[in-house]
Amino acid sequence: MVVDGGLSEQLAARGHDLSDALWSARLLADAPGEVVAAHRAYYAAGAEVAITASYQATFEGFARRGTGRAATVRLLTASVELARRAAAEARAYDGVSGPLWVAASAGPYGAMLADGSEYRGRYGLSVAELERFHRPRLEVLAAAGPDVLALETVPDADEGRALLRAARGLGVPAWLSYSVVGDRTRAGDRLADAFAPAADAPEVVAVGVNCCDPRDVEPAVRLAARVTGKPVVAYPNSGERWDPAARDWRGPAQPLAGQAERWVAAGARLVGGCCRVGTESVRELASAVRRQHGRRPWWCGPAAGADSSKTARPRPPTLTP
């Protein structure tokens, strides 16, 4: 199954300045139609899963902008609704067929801080404190009716455990995805230890990595599959390196399409891209994957227990490891 690319990449390509602390979440309030257009572009390029613009959308972050709690609830809800609207438009106007899925993004605590700590972790908070931070936003996102929660770009094992706790009992499945360097999380945890709690979490339908170097994906996918026995999600960056001093990307991009087959062989069942991965890369990735596996190589039917005849929206696929 093909996941989209970086939402910010497509929004920037459409001329939007994303230097605000809210990043792409700002456009939920300021330009919702542009969020729809960005999602639709990825669906048209071959993505089957769109990740919402809620990565950096939090009650605390919007409060700094002067947005009250009720308005923030509406914006978080809108992030899911806009992706649904994009799916409908892609079917109606772009010739896209087949089920299209919506993953509601929940980024790490450091994304709210907007100071780069999302790539370091270790905020000085306990697991319980992190759980209390994440739970209210996840409750709102779950109530908006996404197909899955994307607990993504997690920098350390403590926050991973907090997110697993926060996602309990919401009635929506989730994937848990770490940002990694080599065989460790960004904070330096052994990746095997970070993946392990997800093995026994019934809400978790996939585990994996994102926002990392493509060269780190294959071994991480193998490890995630072995440790958890669950399907794996993988959506790395382009391979370019972020230069914080210059505030720019350096070095060459790596073609993801040429590496996706190895990720699939290692256990990945959802593949896509993150930072600096745009619609053309997703188109190439989708084409490469489907040449090998067909359009829906890993979709084995609706989620266990789901009656598709009684639900108005598609359910997440039952992914086989």
Rosetta silent file (secondary structure, phi, psi, omega in degrees, C-alpha in Angstrom):
SEQUENCE: MVVDGGLSEQLAARGHDLSDALWSARLLADAPGEVVAAHRAYYAAGAEVAITASYQATFEGFARRGTGRAATVRLLTASVELARRAAAEARAYDGVSGPLWVAASAGPYGAMLADGSEYRGRYGLSVAELERFHRPRLEVLAAAGPDVLALETVPDADEGRALLRAARGLGVPAWLSYSVVGDRTRAGDRLADAFAPAADAPEVVAVGVNCCDPRDVEPAVRLAARVTGKPVVAYPNSGERWDPAARDWRGPAQPLAGQAERWVAAGARLVGGCCRVGTESVRELASAVRRQHGRRPWWCGPAAGADSSKTARPRPPTLTP
SCORE:     score description
SCORE:     0.000 S_00000001
   1 L     0.000  136.175 -173.586    0.000    0.000    0.000 S_00000001
   2 E   -99.478  123.637  176.007    1.410    3.391   -1.000 S_00000001
   3 E   -92.431  157.132 -177.259    1.526    6.249    1.505 S_00000001
   4 L   -71.060 -172.873  175.259    1.820    9.855    0.350 S_00000001
   5 L  -102.350 -159.438 -178.953    4.903   12.086    0.490 S_00000001
   6 L   -71.345  118.748  178.858    5.666   15.153    2.566 S_00000001
   7 H   -60.247  -39.800  179.535    2.580   17.350    2.820 S_00000001
   8 H   -63.148  -32.789  178.784    4.810   20.343    3.476 S_00000001
   9 H   -61.997  -45.021 -179.494    6.718   19.588    0.274 S_00000001
  10 H   -70.632  -38.481  178.396    3.573   19.859   -1.818 S_00000001
  11 H   -66.371  -40.119  176.949    2.325   22.942    0.023 S_00000001
  12 H   -64.859  -38.265  178.062    5.694   24.665   -0.430 S_00000001
  13 H   -63.578  -24.464  178.074    5.621   23.752   -4.117 S_00000001
  14 L   -89.915    7.871  171.400    2.288   25.574   -4.270 S_00000001
  15 L    95.881   13.864 -176.682    3.974   28.722   -2.945 S_00000001
  16 L   -92.910  137.682  174.840    3.202   28.615    0.769 S_00000001
  17 L   -84.387  117.827 -176.986    5.596   29.873    3.434 S_00000001
  18 L  -110.515   27.511 -177.934    5.735   27.206    6.142 S_00000001
  19 L   -79.860   -8.424  177.248    8.223   28.911    8.451 S_00000001
  20 L   -61.941  153.112  179.659    5.515   29.526   11.069 S_00000001
  21 L   -60.935  -23.915  178.559    5.769   27.511   14.309 S_00000001
  22 L   -84.459   -9.141  177.612    2.589   25.678   13.307 S_00000001
  23 H    55.773 -135.946 -176.481    4.181   24.595   10.012 S_00000001
  24 H   -66.585  -20.811  179.882    1.605   23.070    7.646 S_00000001
  25 H   -63.322  -24.394  178.769   -1.036   23.061   10.404 S_00000001
  26 H   -57.652  -34.330 -175.572   -1.348   26.840    9.988 S_00000001
  27 H   -75.057  -12.384  171.467   -3.083   26.268    6.665 S_00000001
  28 H   -59.054  -34.772  178.468   -5.888   24.339    8.342 S_00000001
  29 H   -92.923  -40.787 -169.100   -7.084   27.773    9.442 S_00000001
  30 H   -89.697  -28.462 -176.769   -5.628   30.061    6.787 S_00000001
  31 L  -153.724   63.858 -176.547   -5.978   28.070    3.541 S_00000001
  32 H   -59.943  -31.372  178.213   -7.924   24.817    3.965 S_00000001
  33 H   -63.239  -31.129  177.673   -8.545   24.566    0.239 S_00000001
  34 H   -71.314  -32.944  174.889   -4.800   24.367   -0.313 S_00000001
  35 H   -64.276  -43.131  176.483   -4.574   21.440    2.101 S_00000001
  36 H   -58.559  -46.904 -178.289   -7.244   19.668    0.044 S_00000001
  37 H   -61.550  -38.462  179.971   -5.318   20.383   -3.156 S_00000001
  38 H   -67.214  -46.327  176.439   -2.087   18.994   -1.684 S_00000001
  39 H   -59.621  -44.881 -177.414   -3.746   15.770   -0.525 S_00000001
  40 H   -61.112  -38.048  179.184   -5.513   15.412   -3.851 S_00000001
  41 H   -61.315  -38.516  179.005   -2.222   15.768   -5.735 S_00000001
  42 H   -71.292  -41.367  175.210   -0.782   12.822   -3.827 S_00000001
  43 H   -58.804  -44.351 -179.207   -3.870   10.690   -4.390 S_00000001
  44 H   -64.631  -27.998  179.677   -3.680   11.523   -8.101 S_00000001
  45 H   -79.550  -10.281  177.368   -0.005   10.540   -8.102 S_00000001
  46 L   120.752   -0.989  176.118   -0.850    7.069   -6.823 S_00000001
  47 L   -69.417  143.072  175.564   -0.906    7.334   -3.037 S_00000001
  48 L  -106.444  -14.459  179.370   -3.588    5.291   -1.334 S_00000001
  49 E  -125.847  125.336  174.859   -3.055    6.764    2.118 S_00000001
  50 E  -106.258  131.887  177.355   -3.044   10.497    2.883 S_00000001
  51 E   -97.176  128.612 -170.008   -1.546   11.699    6.161 S_00000001
  52 L   -70.049  168.404 -178.267   -3.404   14.705    7.552 S_00000001
  53 L   -85.254   27.082 -175.386   -2.059   18.207    8.228 S_00000001
  54 L  -100.468    6.922 -177.459   -2.342   17.703   11.991 S_00000001
  55 L   -51.057  -46.957 -176.655    1.283   16.713   12.694 S_00000001
  56 L  -105.985   16.240 -177.930    2.049   20.035   14.364 S_00000001
  57 L   -93.708  110.189  179.494   -1.543   20.821   15.360 S_00000001
  58 L  -136.446  161.033  176.005   -1.909   20.852   19.146 S_00000001
  59 H   -60.743  -40.621 -177.773   -4.010   22.697   21.701 S_00000001
  60 H   -69.296  -41.836 -179.247   -0.865   24.311   23.087 S_00000001
  61 H   -65.639  -43.686  177.900    0.490   25.350   19.706 S_00000001
  62 H   -69.191  -31.454  178.318   -2.752   26.918   18.546 S_00000001
  63 H   -61.527  -37.547  177.776   -3.165   28.637   21.922 S_00000001
  64 H   -63.033  -24.573  178.256    0.078   30.523   21.315 S_00000001
  65 L   -86.704   -7.119 -178.235   -1.530   31.827   18.151 S_00000001
  66 L    93.482   13.867 -179.879   -4.596   32.947   20.119 S_00000001
  67 L   -92.709  125.222 -177.819   -6.824   30.080   19.020 S_00000001
  68 L   -74.428  173.023 -175.558   -9.132   28.789   21.722 S_00000001
  69 H   -62.883  -45.471 -178.258   -9.822   25.195   22.630 S_00000001
  70 H   -62.781  -41.252  178.758  -13.135   24.907   20.787 S_00000001
  71 H   -66.550  -35.988  177.956  -11.637   26.359   17.616 S_00000001
  72 H   -65.497  -39.667  175.097   -8.682   23.978   17.877 S_00000001
  73 H   -57.463  -43.242 -179.940  -11.081   21.043   18.100 S_00000001
  74 H   -64.136  -38.561 -178.963  -12.697   22.253   14.890 S_00000001
  75 H   -70.361  -41.402  176.741   -9.311   22.550   13.153 S_00000001
  76 H   -62.118  -43.375  176.963   -8.157   19.096   14.236 S_00000001
  77 H   -61.764  -41.484  179.917  -11.459   17.665   13.034 S_00000001
  78 H   -61.635  -31.720 -178.671  -11.106   19.576    9.779 S_00000001
  79 H   -58.558  -37.586  177.313   -7.714   17.968    9.131 S_00000001
  80 H   -74.952  -43.367 -178.412   -9.469   14.623    8.664 S_00000001
  81 H   -62.651  -37.187  179.953  -12.415   16.101    6.790 S_00000001
  82 H   -66.474  -38.337  176.825  -10.142   17.883    4.312 S_00000001
  83 H   -66.878  -38.074  175.538   -8.323   14.651    3.483 S_00000001
  84 H   -61.968  -43.082  179.019  -11.691   12.936    2.953 S_00000001
  85 H   -62.091  -40.301  178.333  -12.730   15.759    0.650 S_00000001
  86 H   -62.082  -40.422  178.404   -9.502   15.372   -1.308 S_00000001
  87 H   -62.166  -43.032  179.444  -10.183   11.665   -1.743 S_00000001
  88 H   -63.208  -41.840  179.725  -13.674   12.410   -3.060 S_00000001
  89 H   -68.838  -36.233  178.372  -12.322   14.996   -5.513 S_00000001
  90 H   -63.477  -38.482  176.837   -9.557   12.648   -6.678 S_00000001
  91 H   -68.976  -41.717 -174.008  -12.164   10.034   -7.526 S_00000001
  92 H   -73.771  -36.887 -169.189  -14.492   12.541   -9.168 S_00000001
  93 H  -118.557  -16.124 -174.866  -11.992   14.569  -11.193 S_00000001
  94 L  -113.694    5.229  177.514   -8.678   12.689  -11.418 S_00000001
  95 L    72.549   18.733  179.477   -9.814    9.217  -12.416 S_00000001
  96 L   -79.391  134.328  178.776   -8.641    7.651   -9.162 S_00000001
  97 L  -125.662  166.820  179.595  -10.399    4.396   -8.313 S_00000001
  98 L    86.383  165.523 -179.339  -10.334    2.011   -5.408 S_00000001
  99 L   -62.640  141.531  174.474  -10.382    2.707   -1.682 S_00000001
 100 L  -123.495  139.339 -170.754   -8.451    5.693   -0.411 S_00000001
 101 E  -114.673  156.142  177.701   -7.437    5.930    3.232 S_00000001
 102 E  -124.526  123.701  176.723   -6.872    8.754    5.702 S_00000001
 103 E  -108.307  119.564 -179.052   -4.244    8.585    8.440 S_00000001
 104 E   -82.400  115.650 -174.832   -4.625   11.231   11.151 S_00000001
 105 E   -78.531  135.242  169.588   -1.159   12.493   12.017 S_00000001
 106 E  -130.550  107.294  179.623   -0.014   13.002   15.596 S_00000001
 107 L   -80.944  174.540 -177.654    3.526   14.272   15.823 S_00000001
 108 L   -74.928  169.251  178.450    5.756   14.162   18.899 S_00000001
 109 H   -54.156  -41.089 -178.096    5.783   16.625   21.784 S_00000001
 110 H   -62.707  -24.448  176.861    8.820   18.359   20.306 S_00000001
 111 H   -64.547  -35.752  176.579    6.834   19.283   17.185 S_00000001
 112 H   -65.545  -36.978  179.955    4.655   21.499   19.384 S_00000001
 113 H   -67.778  -28.136  177.778    7.772   23.184   20.792 S_00000001
 114 L    56.313   37.978  179.979    8.896   23.980   17.218 S_00000001
 115 L  -125.393   15.758 -179.998   12.526   24.148   18.325 S_00000001
 116 L    87.093   -5.509 -176.545   13.947   21.064   16.659 S_00000001
 117 H   -70.984  -12.707  175.231   13.624   18.901   19.773 S_00000001
 118 H   -63.184  -19.252  178.125   11.329   16.522   17.904 S_00000001
 119 H   -98.989    5.740  177.879   14.555   15.156   16.399 S_00000001
 120 L  -120.870  -36.889 -175.590   16.247   14.769   19.777 S_00000001
 121 L    70.521 -160.698  177.092   13.558   13.669   22.233 S_00000001
 122 L    55.132   63.519 -174.973   14.343   13.542   25.930 S_00000001
 123 L   -84.833   -3.318 -174.854   12.231   16.551   26.890 S_00000001
 124 L    84.262   15.295  178.847   12.547   16.031   30.629 S_00000001
 125 L  -109.132  150.891  176.808    8.958   14.767   30.883 S_00000001
 126 L   -79.155  167.053  175.545    7.780   11.449   32.258 S_00000001
 127 H   -59.096  -41.416 -179.814    5.849    8.894   30.226 S_00000001
 128 H   -63.585  -39.954  178.536    2.720    9.843   32.198 S_00000001
 129 H   -66.485  -39.359  177.749    3.196   13.542   31.409 S_00000001
 130 H   -67.429  -37.811  176.303    3.647   12.801   27.719 S_00000001
 131 H   -61.019  -43.470  179.448    0.542   10.630   27.742 S_00000001
 132 H   -64.413  -32.735  176.531   -1.471   13.509   29.249 S_00000001
 133 H   -67.471  -45.312 -172.068   -0.183   15.808   26.510 S_00000001
 134 H   -79.138  -32.553 -169.875   -1.091   13.474   23.653 S_00000001
 135 H   -58.658  -47.410 -177.061   -4.417   12.028   24.807 S_00000001
 136 H   -59.942  -40.993  179.169   -6.734   15.047   24.265 S_00000001
 137 H   -66.487  -41.574  179.707   -5.553   15.574   20.692 S_00000001
 138 H   -64.646  -34.958  177.210   -5.832   11.861   19.887 S_00000001
 139 H   -61.489  -43.194  179.827   -9.373   11.828   21.270 S_00000001
 140 H   -66.895  -46.335 -179.453  -10.376   14.625   18.901 S_00000001
 141 H   -61.879  -42.620  179.621   -8.650   13.075   15.904 S_00000001
 142 H   -62.820  -40.435  179.936  -10.209    9.674   16.592 S_00000001
 143 H   -65.331  -22.829  179.577  -13.660   11.218   16.884 S_00000001
 144 L   -75.145  -10.660  173.039  -13.186   12.790   13.445 S_00000001
 145 L    84.785   39.876  173.411  -13.261    9.311   11.910 S_00000001
 146 L   -72.760  168.438  175.810   -9.881    8.633   10.273 S_00000001
 147 L   -79.181  -28.883 -177.676   -9.055    5.125    9.134 S_00000001
 148 E  -158.006  152.252  171.646   -5.931    5.018   11.269 S_00000001
 149 E   -94.127  129.873  176.528   -3.912    7.226   13.616 S_00000001
 150 E   -99.402   98.159  176.903   -0.365    7.918   12.429 S_00000001
 151 E   -87.383   96.519 -161.237    1.747    8.237   15.597 S_00000001
 152 E  -126.360  161.764  177.896    4.780    9.419   13.713 S_00000001
 153 E    57.238   38.220 -177.113    8.314   10.808   13.830 S_00000001
 154 E   -77.572  125.482 -172.608    8.666    9.612   17.415 S_00000001
 155 L   -90.107  -17.401 -177.902   12.219   10.349   18.620 S_00000001
 156 L  -149.227  160.701 -173.850   12.503    8.162   21.716 S_00000001
 157 H   -65.168  -34.339  178.954   11.124    5.024   23.326 S_00000001
 158 H   -61.064  -44.176  179.470    9.538    6.863   26.268 S_00000001
 159 H   -69.703  -32.570  174.159    7.359    8.913   23.966 S_00000001
 160 H   -59.446  -45.052  178.065    6.526    5.784   21.997 S_00000001
 161 H   -63.848  -39.302  179.126    5.216    4.166   25.186 S_00000001
 162 H   -62.832  -42.150  179.713    3.285    7.329   26.037 S_00000001
 163 H   -66.937  -38.973  176.513    1.618    7.363   22.640 S_00000001
 164 H   -60.619  -42.381  177.739    0.672    3.699   22.900 S_00000001
 165 H   -65.166  -42.341 -176.679   -1.003    4.434   26.239 S_00000001
 166 H   -66.821  -25.747 -177.488   -2.720    7.551   24.867 S_00000001
 167 L   -86.681   -6.710 -177.579   -4.142    5.608   21.914 S_00000001
 168 L   -64.430  137.580  170.403   -5.796    2.937   24.059 S_00000001
 169 L    73.458   12.102 -178.053   -9.547    2.592   23.871 S_00000001
 170 L   -85.631  -12.927  178.608  -10.127    5.185   21.161 S_00000001
 171 L    80.294   10.035  178.212  -11.706    2.728   18.740 S_00000001
 172 L  -128.759  131.275  178.045   -9.334    3.619   15.908 S_00000001
 173 L   -67.782  166.221 -176.804   -6.275    1.562   14.955 S_00000001
 174 E  -142.529  155.325  163.306   -2.852    3.184   14.888 S_00000001
 175 E  -115.201  150.108 -179.738    0.603    2.844   13.466 S_00000001
 176 E  -118.699  122.508 -172.889    3.685    3.777   15.480 S_00000001
 177 E  -132.434  125.178 -178.142    6.643    5.139   13.550 S_00000001
 178 E   -96.796  148.934  167.178   10.034    6.207   14.904 S_00000001
 179 L   -91.227  127.028 -167.548   12.532    8.670   13.500 S_00000001
 180 E  -131.451  162.210  168.134   15.855    6.824   13.548 S_00000001
 181 E  -133.256  112.426 -175.902   19.561    6.989   12.890 S_00000001
 182 L    63.947 -129.239 -177.507   21.025    3.593   12.123 S_00000001
 183 L  -101.013   23.674  179.789   19.736    1.023   14.615 S_00000001
 184 E  -134.361  157.366  172.234   18.707    3.564   17.247 S_00000001
 185 E   -67.985  170.160  178.576   16.032    6.157   17.759 S_00000001
 186 L   -60.053  -28.385  179.833   17.039    9.802   17.430 S_00000001
 187 L   -84.295   -6.247  177.399   17.395    9.906   21.215 S_00000001
 188 L    99.955    5.314  176.619   19.754    6.922   21.160 S_00000001
 189 L   -70.237  147.039  171.044   17.437    4.124   22.341 S_00000001
 190 E   -62.339  129.749 -174.622   18.011    0.666   20.922 S_00000001
 191 H   -64.674  -34.036  177.492   15.414    0.366   18.188 S_00000001
 192 H   -60.252  -40.255  178.885   14.526   -3.179   19.216 S_00000001
 193 H   -68.380  -34.533 -179.486   13.600   -1.893   22.689 S_00000001
 194 H   -70.104  -38.217 -179.752   11.540    0.936   21.187 S_00000001
 195 H   -72.720  -32.024 -166.980    9.541   -1.400   18.935 S_00000001
 196 H   -53.157  -44.609 -177.780    8.918   -4.077   21.557 S_00000001
 197 H   -61.181  -24.759 -178.816    5.921   -2.526   23.438 S_00000001
 198 H   -69.752  -20.918 -177.905    3.962   -2.286   20.179 S_00000001
 199 H   -60.504  -34.517 -176.147    3.953   -6.075   19.848 S_00000001
 200 H  -104.140   11.935 -179.849    1.345   -6.396   22.600 S_00000001
 201 L   -95.066  108.939 -175.230   -0.677   -3.282   21.762 S_00000001
 202 L   -64.108  -24.942  179.889   -3.942   -4.400   20.124 S_00000001
 203 L   -71.488  -21.881 -171.993   -4.578   -0.936   18.672 S_00000001
 204 E   -84.674  118.672  179.141   -1.354   -1.016   16.686 S_00000001
 205 E   -98.969  -14.036  177.884   -1.757   -2.381   13.154 S_00000001
 206 E  -159.707  152.672  175.212    1.749   -1.463   11.956 S_00000001
 207 E  -131.436  159.973  178.120    5.089   -0.255   13.284 S_00000001
 208 E   169.616 -149.079 -174.369    8.033    1.269   11.507 S_00000001
 209 E  -137.338  151.754  173.043   10.131    4.300   10.663 S_00000001
 210 E  -153.326  171.456  177.365    9.757    7.638    8.955 S_00000001
 211 L    52.224   48.211 -178.200   11.594   10.948    8.532 S_00000001
 212 L  -138.401  174.700  176.048   14.940    9.149    8.287 S_00000001
 213 L   -69.383  135.107  179.222   17.650    8.433    5.748 S_00000001
 214 H   -55.704  -28.084 -178.904   16.452    5.881    3.156 S_00000001
 215 H   -69.442  -17.531  178.889   19.572    3.831    3.841 S_00000001
 216 H   -88.099   -6.268 -170.780   18.345    3.190    7.389 S_00000001
 217 H   -72.226  -52.074 -171.421   14.998    1.793    6.278 S_00000001
 218 H   -57.894  -50.563  178.683   15.710   -1.788    5.264 S_00000001
 219 H   -64.220  -34.277  178.637   17.429   -2.955    8.480 S_00000001
 220 H   -66.779  -38.838  178.197   14.853   -1.098   10.586 S_00000001
 221 H   -62.782  -45.628  179.147   12.002   -2.782    8.702 S_00000001
 222 H   -59.677  -42.219 -178.974   13.528   -6.218    9.259 S_00000001
 223 H   -65.853  -45.621 -179.339   13.973   -5.461   12.945 S_00000001
 224 H   -60.786  -42.903  179.506   10.437   -4.129   13.396 S_00000001
 225 H   -64.360  -41.137 -178.297    8.940   -7.185   11.714 S_00000001
 226 H   -69.755  -43.144 -174.802   11.037   -9.568   13.798 S_00000001
 227 H   -72.370  -39.227 -172.905   10.460   -7.843   17.150 S_00000001
 228 H  -103.443  -23.051 -174.405    6.725   -7.198   16.806 S_00000001
 229 L    70.147   14.381 -176.641    5.484   -9.746   14.278 S_00000001
 230 L  -110.366  162.085  172.514    3.375   -6.947   12.781 S_00000001
 231 L   -57.898  157.296 -174.105    3.260   -5.300    9.364 S_00000001
 232 E  -120.842  140.993  175.273    5.738   -2.481    8.910 S_00000001
 233 E  -109.884  138.450 -178.593    5.314    1.079    7.669 S_00000001
 234 E  -144.938  118.486  175.898    8.257    2.916    6.081 S_00000001
 235 E  -145.539   86.916 -176.115    8.322    6.441    4.688 S_00000001
 236 L   -79.935  173.862  171.109   11.772    8.025    4.786 S_00000001
 237 L   -73.122 -179.106 -176.368   13.007   11.424    3.698 S_00000001
 238 L   -71.640  -18.855 -173.716   14.509   11.983    0.264 S_00000001
 239 L   107.470  -13.661  172.986   18.068   11.304    1.405 S_00000001
 240 L   -69.810  157.970 -176.653   19.094   14.949    1.415 S_00000001
 241 E  -110.756  131.970  178.837   20.626   16.258    4.642 S_00000001
 242 E   -78.878  127.268  177.073   19.210   19.193    6.612 S_00000001
 243 E  -102.689  103.783 -175.013   21.783   21.883    7.400 S_00000001
 244 L   -66.670  -27.978  179.663   20.478   23.708   10.512 S_00000001
 245 L   -69.334  -45.403 -179.753   22.997   26.532   10.167 S_00000001
 246 L   -85.480  -11.682 -174.806   22.011   27.322    6.597 S_00000001
 247 L    51.416   51.676 -178.974   18.397   26.227    7.187 S_00000001
 248 E  -153.795  164.146  179.119   18.494   24.360    3.902 S_00000001
 249 E   -92.544  141.945 -178.173   18.795   20.865    2.513 S_00000001
 250 E  -125.994  155.622  173.721   22.144   19.622    1.212 S_00000001
 251 L    85.155  172.392 -176.331   23.317   16.703   -0.879 S_00000001
 252 L   -81.929  152.301  171.830   21.616   14.530   -3.482 S_00000001
 253 L   -81.921  154.224  177.344   18.233   12.890   -3.194 S_00000001
 254 L  -108.426  133.224  177.704   17.982    9.123   -3.444 S_00000001
 255 L   -65.413  115.422 -178.623   15.372    7.509   -5.720 S_00000001
 256 L   -72.795  -30.844 -176.778   12.993    5.745   -3.343 S_00000001
 257 H   -58.426  -36.559 -178.114   11.350    3.686   -6.069 S_00000001
 258 H   -73.159  -14.615 -178.341   14.520    1.692   -6.593 S_00000001
 259 H  -104.464  -14.515 -172.113   14.698    0.758   -2.902 S_00000001
 260 H   -62.908  -34.424 -178.880   11.053   -0.001   -2.195 S_00000001
 261 H   -61.864  -37.138  178.275   11.226   -3.614   -3.358 S_00000001
 262 H   -68.618  -36.813  178.486   13.839   -4.369   -0.701 S_00000001
 263 H   -64.163  -41.880  179.654   11.681   -2.714    1.965 S_00000001
 264 H   -64.637  -43.998  179.058    8.729   -4.845    0.922 S_00000001
 265 H   -61.670  -30.359 -179.672   10.850   -7.995    0.957 S_00000001
 266 H   -79.949  -13.790  178.074   12.007   -7.053    4.466 S_00000001
 267 L   129.795   -0.266  179.587    8.429   -6.760    5.739 S_00000001
 268 E   -71.555  134.285  177.599    7.118   -3.308    4.799 S_00000001
 269 E  -119.277   -9.818  170.297    3.438   -3.272    3.924 S_00000001
 270 E  -133.069  124.731 -177.952    2.987    0.495    3.691 S_00000001
 271 E  -132.201  141.973  179.436    5.645    2.496    1.859 S_00000001
 272 L  -168.881 -151.966 -177.813    5.882    6.183    1.017 S_00000001
 273 L  -138.561  165.361 -178.916    7.951    9.286    1.663 S_00000001
 274 L  -124.267 -125.261 -174.013    8.384   12.075    4.182 S_00000001
 275 L   -60.621  134.507  176.343   10.407   15.313    3.996 S_00000001
 276 L    70.768   12.923  176.168   11.433   16.437    0.501 S_00000001
 277 L  -106.341  111.878 -175.508    9.460   13.649   -1.144 S_00000001
 278 L  -103.361 -167.292 -173.702    6.970   15.146   -3.568 S_00000001
 279 H   -65.378  -35.991 -178.419    4.324   13.933   -5.973 S_00000001
 280 H   -66.494  -40.974  177.235    6.728   12.841   -8.700 S_00000001
 281 H   -63.879  -40.148  178.056    8.648   10.621   -6.294 S_00000001
 282 H   -65.706  -39.213  177.494    5.379    9.125   -5.027 S_00000001
 283 H   -60.331  -44.997  179.242    4.267    8.511   -8.616 S_00000001
 284 H   -65.602  -41.094  179.490    7.509    6.642   -9.345 S_00000001
 285 H   -63.339  -47.008 -179.533    7.267    4.718   -6.088 S_00000001
 286 H   -61.840  -41.569  179.684    3.664    3.712   -6.720 S_00000001
 287 H   -63.673  -43.255 -179.186    4.478    2.620  -10.257 S_00000001
 288 H   -65.394  -43.695 -179.060    7.434    0.523   -9.116 S_00000001
 289 H   -64.542  -43.384 -175.615    5.485   -1.157   -6.326 S_00000001
 290 H   -74.003  -26.521  173.582    2.491   -1.948   -8.509 S_00000001
 291 H   -61.328  -35.584 -177.953    4.622   -3.387  -11.291 S_00000001
 292 H   -86.576  -35.039 -167.369    5.790   -5.969   -8.788 S_00000001
 293 H  -125.573   -3.886 -174.291    2.699   -6.503   -6.651 S_00000001
 294 L    85.936  179.376 -172.474   -0.398   -5.121   -8.358 S_00000001
 295 L   -68.579  -43.492 -175.810   -2.480   -2.226   -7.149 S_00000001
 296 L  -126.057   67.771 -170.883   -3.355   -3.504   -3.669 S_00000001
 297 L   -64.104  -25.033 -172.624   -0.743   -6.159   -2.943 S_00000001
 298 L  -116.597    5.371 -178.838   -1.206   -6.205    0.829 S_00000001
 299 L   -87.919  116.589 -174.942   -4.881   -5.452    1.298 S_00000001
 300 L  -110.067   18.415  179.914   -6.554   -8.645    2.507 S_00000001
 301 L   118.884  178.975 -179.343   -9.993   -7.268    3.278 S_00000001
 302 L   -68.396  165.569  179.370  -11.584   -5.060    5.931 S_00000001
 303 L   -58.581  149.619 -177.883  -10.364   -4.942    9.486 S_00000001
 304 L   -52.856  129.500  177.783  -11.229   -7.950   11.601 S_00000001
 305 L    86.212   -9.613 -178.069  -14.827   -7.783   12.720 S_00000001
 306 L   -81.629  136.788  175.380  -15.723   -4.901   10.406 S_00000001
 307 L  -104.956  100.976 -173.329  -18.868   -5.226    8.323 S_00000001
 308 H   -64.593  -20.482  179.673  -18.139   -3.128    5.242 S_00000001
 309 H   -75.879  -10.832 -175.808  -21.810   -3.160    4.256 S_00000001
 310 H  -114.309   10.543  179.973  -22.692   -1.226    7.412 S_00000001
 311 L  -126.404  140.664 -176.067  -20.078    1.512    7.326 S_00000001
 312 L   -82.820  -15.293 -178.425  -20.015    4.622    5.180 S_00000001
 313 L  -122.265  150.427  179.480  -16.248    4.903    5.140 S_00000001
 314 L   -65.655  150.091  178.699  -13.602    2.313    4.245 S_00000001
 315 L   -98.016  158.716  177.879  -11.885    0.543    7.105 S_00000001
 316 L   -61.374  147.039 -179.863   -8.137    0.073    7.436 S_00000001
 317 L   -67.776  151.411  169.442   -6.808   -2.987    5.672 S_00000001
 318 L   -82.632  107.851 -174.271   -5.976   -6.135    7.560 S_00000001
 319 L   -93.119  131.570  179.748   -2.254   -6.164    6.920 S_00000001
 320 L   -99.099  134.741  179.856   -0.424   -9.459    7.007 S_00000001
 321 L   -64.285    0.000    0.000    3.199   -9.517    8.198 S_00000001
